[in-house]
Amino acid sequence: MKTVTYSFCTLFLLVLSFVISSYSTKAEKETFSSLVKVALRNTGNTLLLQNNDSTSLVLPVTEWKKNNFQLSFEKELRITPDSLVKIINRNFKALGLPNEYIVEVIDRNSKEVSYSYSVSNNKEKSIIPCLGRNLPLGCYTVHVFFENSVSLMGLNFGLSWYALVLLGIMGIALLYWTKKKQETKLHDVLSFITLGDYKFYKDQNELVKNDLNIKLTSKESELLQIFCDNSNQVVKRDFLLKEVWEDKGVFVGRSLDTFISKLRKKFKDDHHINIINVHGVGYKLEIVKKTRR
């Protein structure tokens, strides 16, 4: 039953993670595409203003392939490579877009590349040629190519990964809760003796108080069982030594006192339970009934 439950939980979390991952990836792509279009449109506006053109239009920015964008103009203009590099870099940086891309300036008449450059996070791989060599007046389109692995805000992972991590944490918490619940059910079916606020499980060598589990040694369990069988009665010292130690072939005079002290510490938070030393005779497990208010 435990294996079936765990398998079902795992399968459910996997399906849920794929659904969230797919949704997050789609939303992330749409956000990325929108931001690029805003950055390129602002780039086009700046280029026109540098040409003293405040009336002609920046044509709609299009994504003609995955992660490939095109900026077009209504009229001819001159393009200065130095300005183009700075403007695109400034706009992309402002919107947290990736810092790895290729830019090509295409002559719309000849369909040839009039100018191009490549930017990379690794400065040694960045190639920005022909600075200071201005392009003549012409009909141009600016193409920007991003790598296939898109990252926003400088991160190489998106919302889908955050979702997977969150689901992983939820899965671990769920499995822990299931295990804890099963342990609680196991305790409920096992026989126990009630001692104040505690439950004493002799076979498991364990005391349980609410969610607190206190482990006992086998000797502590044997002593406590004898006290439970004779609660509120004096149990002679010789009887305890004989039952717990002598019959096992071991006799240690001070061991009894040590184990009694350990048991007292186990019940230190419950004032209704006390192990009393009856001088010269033995010990008594005293359980005081709680008074009703």
Secondary structure as UniProt FT lines:
FT   HELIX           2..50
FT   TURN            51..52
FT   STRAND          62..65
FT   TURN            66..67
FT   STRAND          68..73
FT   STRAND          77..79
FT   HELIX           81..94
FT   TURN            95..96
FT   STRAND          101..107
FT   TURN            108..110
FT   STRAND          113..119
FT   HELIX           123..125
FT   TURN            131..132
FT   STRAND          135..138
FT   STRAND          140..146
FT   TURN            153..154
FT   HELIX           159..189
FT   STRAND          193..195
FT   TURN            196..197
FT   STRAND          198..201
FT   TURN            202..205
FT   STRAND          206..209
FT   TURN            210..211
FT   STRAND          212..215
FT   HELIX           218..229
FT   TURN            230..232
FT   STRAND          234..236
FT   HELIX           237..244
FT   HELIX           246..248
FT   TURN            253..254
FT   HELIX           255..266
FT   TURN            267..269
FT   TURN            271..272
FT   STRAND          273..278
FT   TURN            279..281
FT   STRAND          282..287
//
